[in-house]
Amino acid sequence: MASQQELVECLASKGVLPVEWRDTVASVDRALFIPDVFEGGDFKADPDTWSRIVYSDAPVVTQVNDGEQTPDGAFRLSTSSSSMPSVMLEMLALLDVHDGHSVLEVGTGTGYNAAWLAHRLGDHKVFSVELDPAVVAVARENLRHAGLRPTVVVGNGHEGCPGGAPYSRIICTCTMREIPRAWLAQCPNGRIVTPWGSSFFSGSYATLDVVEGEARGSFSGYPGFMWDRTRRAGAGRVVDLYHGEEGRKGATDIEPQNVIQDDPAFFTSLSVTDAWYRWCEADDDSGEATLWFFADDRKSWATVEFVPGAETYEVEQYGPRALWDEVRNAFLGWHDLGKPERSRFGLSVDRDGQRVWLDDPCHVIGHP
Ligand SMILES: C[S@@+](CC[C@H](N)C(=O)[O-])C[C@H]1O[C@@H](n2cnc3c(N)ncnc32)[C@H](O)[C@@H]1O
């Protein structure tokens, strides 16, 4: 059976375990936060595989479909988890936690991250808020077994947790579309780190420092967190979303892969906030693929057919929106700006809302 020491060694060998977190990671047993049965693991049926996964640098999905019973074969949306330990450390590095800090975590999940924070900073310095009461009940129990007692409350993370404010740091472990105003008020001179984005591209951390009522910062990383449950993106399998409708036909000379590369996808996500894509390769070794776009409300879709070596690609668009046209226009707008990398963009948030800017906070690009 694997042990916590193996997780420590795995993280150390990857070079992602900073000295200030080493004692905490070694001391807090991840197994205490993982249920006997999870997606891909069953302790009773196969304890070796269960412990190998638990003590590896892998995320463990602990809840799907909000814990609701769904028919066999239904799409399984991951809705709670213990995050990948190296990703937890990556976020904590961005958070720049120091001894003496008080921290609010949004998205308690299993309680493992709250346990790390409580071990390092002390129980009374750590608050964690989680929307799902059933998840909170299990997290509290997990923490009790680990001998740690941070304050865990049921609530919508948008409200923060006024009871423990002011905080030196806020860390959010679900993807947010907007930085809630309550966080600025509750972390008035500190730092906020959260996965951030819209349906089209949500693979960015926003790291924001709050000064005099304004949070300002940059984007980095490629996190793949679950959505804020109150504002999810669309999801599902193509077979569940497409039922043989005929769309409006057209063509494009833009190679479809180009629009879903990280930098243009990030830029497109600032205006196309409520649609998402899926790249589906043909299973016949032809190299052909279909790029699907779906609106979150499922009323519109579009496809672009990629054929290797072709100069133009067939387009089909269905529903009240012309999703390909929206994506193409954003992509061309990104070209007009000189194809800036994501690292040149920044985010500012104040009581008027959030603004994304390019190079300089005065050069506002959008209000996603
Ligand atoms: C990736 S899991 C959190 C992992 C967790 N930090 C850990 O260490 O195990 C994301 C969690 O965020 C929670 N969540 C989603 N939307 C939320 C919201 N609006 N307010 C509070 N929690 C939310 C989910 O229920 C889920 O448990």
The ligand as a MOL file (V3000), in Angstrom:
LIG
                    3D

  0  0  0     0  0            999 V3000
M  V30 BEGIN CTAB
M  V30 COUNTS 27 29 0 0 0
M  V30 BEGIN ATOM
M  V30 1 C -12.2730 21.5320 -6.9840 0
M  V30 2 S -13.4390 21.3930 -5.7010 0 CHG=1
M  V30 3 C -12.5470 22.0110 -4.3090 0
M  V30 4 C -11.3640 21.2210 -3.8480 0
M  V30 5 C -11.0420 21.5090 -2.4120 0
M  V30 6 N -10.4870 22.8310 -2.2050 0
M  V30 7 C -10.1740 20.4340 -1.7670 0
M  V30 8 O -9.1090 20.7360 -1.2790 0
M  V30 9 O -10.6240 19.2920 -1.7260 0 CHG=-1
M  V30 10 C -14.5060 22.8090 -6.0040 0
M  V30 11 C -15.5460 22.9860 -4.9420 0
M  V30 12 O -16.1230 24.2730 -5.1240 0
M  V30 13 C -17.4600 24.1940 -4.7060 0
M  V30 14 N -18.2070 25.3320 -5.2230 0
M  V30 15 C -18.6530 25.5370 -6.4910 0
M  V30 16 N -19.3050 26.7050 -6.5910 0
M  V30 17 C -19.2760 27.2690 -5.3530 0
M  V30 18 C -19.7650 28.4890 -4.8280 0
M  V30 19 N -20.4320 29.3770 -5.5960 0
M  V30 20 N -19.5670 28.7550 -3.5180 0
M  V30 21 C -18.8880 27.8790 -2.7360 0
M  V30 22 N -18.4030 26.6960 -3.1920 0
M  V30 23 C -18.5810 26.3980 -4.4810 0
M  V30 24 C -17.9060 22.8540 -5.2550 0
M  V30 25 O -19.0840 22.4120 -4.6310 0
M  V30 26 C -16.6900 21.9900 -5.0090 0
M  V30 27 O -16.7970 21.2960 -3.8100 0
M  V30 END ATOM
M  V30 BEGIN BOND
M  V30 1 1 1 2
M  V30 2 1 2 3
M  V30 3 1 2 10
M  V30 4 1 3 4
M  V30 5 1 4 5
M  V30 6 1 5 6
M  V30 7 1 5 7
M  V30 8 2 7 8
M  V30 9 1 7 9
M  V30 10 1 10 11
M  V30 11 1 11 12
M  V30 12 1 11 26
M  V30 13 1 12 13
M  V30 14 1 13 14
M  V30 15 1 13 24
M  V30 16 1 14 15
M  V30 17 1 14 23
M  V30 18 2 15 16
M  V30 19 1 16 17
M  V30 20 1 17 18
M  V30 21 2 17 23
M  V30 22 1 18 19
M  V30 23 2 18 20
M  V30 24 1 20 21
M  V30 25 2 21 22
M  V30 26 1 22 23
M  V30 27 1 24 25
M  V30 28 1 24 26
M  V30 29 1 26 27
M  V30 END BOND
M  V30 END CTAB
M  END
